[in-house]
C-alpha cells in the first residue's frame, strides 16, 4: 500500500470510529427523550441516528472501493456463484429467478460476487421480479422497477453522485464497476419505464 492510500485508509477508519462514538451519544439522547415522553426529541434523535449510520456505511463502502485490486481471471462455472450471492442477500431473495448456464466463464470469483452483490442489491430494492440470466460471456440482471432517467444514468457510476434510492450511499455501482474492470470486464446499464437491465461483461 502506498503512502497516500495508507493515509486515506487511516482517515476513513478515524471517521468510522468517531461516527460510532456519536451513535452511542445519540442512543443515550434517545433513551432520555423516551423517558420524558418528548415526541419531537425522539424524532430528532432518530434522524441523527439515521444520518450517522449512513456515515458509517459510506466509510465502510469507501474502504471496499479503495481496496479493489486487479486480478487475473480464470475459468469458473458461474451458476453456483450466482446462487450463493442470492442466498446471502439480506432481503428480496424470493424476487430473483436464475437462468445461468454453468459453461465455464472467465472471471475472478471474489470480484464477480462483489459486483453481483451490488447489482442485485439495487435490483431487489425495487420490490419487483428480478431475473439473472447468462448471455454468452455476460451475466444480465433485469428488474421491472420504474427505471432511471438518462440524466441519472449518466451519473450511476460516479461515487457519491449516483444513488438510485433514498438512503443509498452512491457507491454500489461504482464498486461493481471497479470489480468488473479489475478482472478485465465491464458493466453497462439500460433503463426504461419498464425496468432496468445491468450487463456484467466478462473477458471473452
C-alpha positions as a printed NumPy array, in Angstrom:
array([[  0.   ,   0.   ,   0.   ],
       [  1.48 ,   3.383,  -0.946],
       [  1.669,   6.322,   1.473],
       [ -1.379,   8.162,   0.061],
       [ -3.541,   5.042,   0.223],
       [ -2.381,   4.397,   3.799],
       [ -3.316,   7.958,   4.807],
       [ -6.716,   7.543,   3.125],
       [ -7.475,   4.307,   4.969],
       [ -6.446,   5.777,   8.318],
       [ -8.712,   8.797,   7.72 ],
       [-11.674,   6.589,   6.82 ],
       [-11.15 ,   4.401,   9.88 ],
       [-10.989,   7.506,  12.083],
       [-14.247,   8.759,  10.559],
       [-15.907,   5.405,  11.164],
       [-14.66 ,   5.287,  14.775],
       [-15.876,   8.819,  15.527],
       [-19.254,   8.138,  13.871],
       [-19.776,   5.074,  16.052],
       [-18.958,   7.111,  19.148],
       [-21.552,   9.664,  18.024],
       [-24.097,   6.853,  17.681],
       [-23.54 ,   5.926,  21.34 ],
       [-24.288,   9.521,  22.34 ],
       [-27.412,   9.616,  20.202],
       [-28.627,   6.359,  21.809],
       [-28.322,   7.975,  25.249],
       [-30.19 ,  11.024,  23.93 ],
       [-32.959,   8.793,  22.555],
       [-33.32 ,   6.999,  25.899],
       [-33.668,  10.368,  27.624],
       [-36.435,  11.514,  25.268],
       [-38.135,   8.147,  25.645],
       [-38.262,   8.623,  29.419],
       [-39.566,  12.191,  29.195],
       [-42.163,  11.405,  26.517],
       [-40.819,  14.182,  24.27 ],
       [-42.053,  13.064,  20.825],
       [-40.17 ,  15.741,  18.876],
       [-36.979,  14.958,  20.747],
       [-37.342,  11.263,  19.928],
       [-37.893,  12.143,  16.265],
       [-34.764,  14.316,  16.237],
       [-32.68 ,  11.565,  17.857],
       [-33.933,   9.064,  15.287],
       [-32.995,  11.476,  12.471],
       [-29.48 ,  11.889,  13.862],
       [-29.101,   8.135,  14.253],
       [-30.093,   7.52 ,  10.625],
       [-27.629,  10.132,   9.334],
       [-24.731,   8.848,  11.434],
       [-25.451,   5.262,  10.399],
       [-25.251,   6.446,   6.8  ],
       [-21.836,   7.987,   7.553],
       [-20.625,   4.636,   8.869],
       [-21.926,   2.784,   5.787],
       [-20.264,   5.282,   3.445],
       [-16.929,   4.881,   5.239],
       [-17.147,   1.091,   5.12 ],
       [-18.057,   1.028,   1.453],
       [-15.429,   3.613,   0.515],
       [-12.877,   1.23 ,   2.027],
       [-14.211,  -1.607,  -0.144],
       [-13.925,   0.543,  -3.267],
       [-10.372,   1.593,  -2.43 ],
       [ -9.231,  -1.983,  -1.723],
       [-10.262,  -3.492,  -5.071],
       [ -7.15 ,  -4.697,  -6.897],
       [ -6.587,  -6.098, -10.374],
       [ -6.87 ,  -9.886, -10.556],
       [ -6.192, -12.259, -13.426],
       [ -9.433, -14.059, -14.324],
       [ -9.634, -17.825, -14.644],
       [-12.255, -20.316, -15.777],
       [-15.208, -20.935, -13.437],
       [-18.779, -22.237, -13.585],
       [-20.832, -19.14 , -12.647],
       [-24.153, -20.746, -11.669],
       [-23.138, -21.712,  -8.135],
       [-21.521, -18.304,  -7.592],
       [-24.703, -16.509,  -8.657],
       [-26.894, -18.648,  -6.403],
       [-24.51 , -18.12 ,  -3.477],
       [-24.813, -14.336,  -3.812],
       [-28.611, -14.578,  -3.955],
       [-28.7  , -16.709,  -0.799],
       [-26.671, -14.068,   1.041],
       [-28.952, -11.162,   0.124],
       [-30.356,  -9.601,   3.319],
       [-33.788,  -9.337,   1.673],
       [-35.583,  -9.914,  -1.623],
       [-34.214, -13.398,  -2.356],
       [-37.678, -14.639,  -3.304],
       [-37.892, -11.965,  -6.04 ],
       [-34.958, -13.397,  -8.01 ],
       [-35.136, -16.055, -10.723],
       [-31.963, -17.57 , -12.212],
       [-31.197, -18.956, -15.659],
       [-27.41 , -19.207, -15.717],
       [-25.695, -21.977, -17.658],
       [-22.628, -23.44 , -15.97 ],
       [-20.434, -23.363, -19.06 ],
       [-17.033, -22.005, -17.945],
       [-16.792, -18.224, -17.63 ],
       [-13.524, -16.276, -17.422],
       [-13.785, -14.348, -14.159],
       [-12.496, -13.8  , -10.647],
       [-14.99 , -15.487,  -8.264],
       [-14.365, -12.944,  -5.495],
       [-14.796,  -9.937,  -7.776],
       [-17.775, -11.484,  -9.582],
       [-19.561, -11.991,  -6.268],
       [-18.703,  -8.439,  -5.169],
       [-20.07 ,  -6.896,  -8.373],
       [-23.157,  -9.094,  -8.47 ],
       [-23.961,  -8.403,  -4.81 ],
       [-24.105,  -4.675,  -5.516],
       [-26.151,  -5.031,  -8.708],
       [-28.64 ,  -7.465,  -7.186],
       [-28.987,  -5.287,  -4.084],
       [-30.147,  -2.41 ,  -6.283],
       [-32.442,  -4.653,  -8.327],
       [-34.32 ,  -6.25 ,  -5.401],
       [-34.7  ,  -2.819,  -3.763],
       [-37.251,  -2.043,  -6.498],
       [-39.531,  -4.688,  -4.96 ],
       [-40.246,  -6.13 ,  -8.412],
       [-39.368,  -9.501, -10.018],
       [-35.668,  -9.755, -10.864],
       [-34.061, -12.125, -13.34 ],
       [-30.443, -13.204, -13.684],
       [-29.529, -14.861, -16.965],
       [-26.447, -15.623, -18.961],
       [-25.881, -14.42 , -22.498],
       [-22.526, -15.692, -23.771],
       [-19.818, -14.022, -21.689],
       [-22.321, -11.721, -19.963],
       [-24.44 , -12.028, -16.84 ],
       [-27.59 ,  -9.954, -17.246],
       [-29.644,  -8.689, -14.288],
       [-33.083,  -7.21 , -15.062],
       [-35.778,  -5.765, -12.821],
       [-39.26 ,  -4.391, -13.52 ],
       [-38.834,  -1.221, -11.494],
       [-39.543,   2.355, -12.609],
       [-36.164,   2.722, -14.314],
       [-33.919,   5.776, -14.182],
       [-33.715,   8.884, -16.338],
       [-30.908,   9.467, -18.837],
       [-29.52 ,  12.2  , -16.567],
       [-29.378,   9.88 , -13.554],
       [-27.967,   7.003, -15.616],
       [-25.023,   9.175, -16.694],
       [-24.004,   9.516, -13.034],
       [-24.687,   5.981, -11.793],
       [-21.018,   5.013, -11.817],
       [-19.765,   8.223, -10.187],
       [-19.07 ,   7.769,  -6.456],
       [-21.405,   9.814,  -4.223],
       [-23.428,  11.123,  -7.177],
       [-25.486,   8.222,  -8.491],
       [-27.758,   6.941,  -5.723],
       [-30.922,   5.392,  -7.149],
       [-32.857,   5.348,  -3.889],
       [-33.137,   7.349,  -0.636],
       [-30.583,   6.236,   1.937],
       [-28.246,   4.818,  -0.705],
       [-24.523,   5.545,  -0.428],
       [-23.985,   6.121,  -4.179],
       [-21.169,   3.567,  -4.026],
       [-22.916,   0.352,  -5.098],
       [-22.483,   0.625,  -8.859],
       [-19.035,   2.295,  -8.634],
       [-17.948,  -0.717,  -6.541],
       [-19.476,  -3.075,  -9.12 ],
       [-17.73 ,  -1.251, -11.984],
       [-14.359,  -1.321, -10.217],
       [-14.79 ,  -5.053,  -9.511],
       [-15.555,  -5.742, -13.165],
       [-12.705,  -3.578, -14.506],
       [-10.248,  -5.247, -12.102],
       [-10.868,  -8.63 , -13.767],
       [-10.788,  -7.304, -17.339],
       [-14.574,  -6.923, -17.668],
       [-17.073,  -4.091, -17.824],
       [-20.611,  -3.125, -16.837],
       [-23.404,  -1.242, -18.592],
       [-26.929,  -0.113, -17.726],
       [-30.021,   0.061, -19.927],
       [-33.161,   1.583, -18.47 ],
       [-36.71 ,   2.497, -19.48 ],
       [-40.109,   2.915, -17.866],
       [-40.396,  -0.895, -17.967],
       [-37.337,  -1.538, -15.828],
       [-33.562,  -1.6  , -15.682],
       [-31.087,  -4.09 , -17.145],
       [-27.49 ,  -4.301, -15.988],
       [-24.981,  -6.241, -18.081],
       [-21.844,  -7.63 , -16.467],
       [-19.417,  -8.37 , -19.317],
       [-16.512, -10.739, -18.69 ],
       [-13.349, -11.319, -20.734],
       [-14.121, -13.381, -23.829]])
